[in-house]
Amino acid sequence: MQQLTGKQVRFLRGLGHHLQPVVMIGKEAVSDAVLASLEEALAAHELIKIKLQEGCPLDRRQAATILAEKTGSAVAQVLGKTILLFRQGESRKINLP
């Protein structure tokens, strides 16, 4: 799991503001299918939004921590039912300050 500085977190939150959620997590919580979708999305975009739906049994912060650990990414923000995850890719599309 990556560690981000305060400056990097603010930068990523600014970039993530206009993003649409690419992965939805429902009553299945963190399943293999969800993790596969997350891996694919992180590889393609580096910064992704995840939406927790009504039936999700996990607490939002708990879900963010689990997802970050399982994907080797960093939690940039947890706001309401939305989680913003970042993982630097090989192509480095996003250059952190």
C-alpha angles and dihedrals in degrees: 000000000000123000118221129200121231091256092052091049091052091048092051093046088055091051092044096051094088097040122111119225110267098185127043122201117204137161092319088067112192105359129163090257091054091048091049090051091048093050091050094047094046091049091051101040110014090210118059140168121225123196123209110214128212097267096052109125094202128090110247096244092044090051091049092052094047093048092048092049094047095047099037091239136127128247107238095177145353110200120167107311093338127098124194115206128187131193122169111236129209092256091051099217091172118051110204119219 
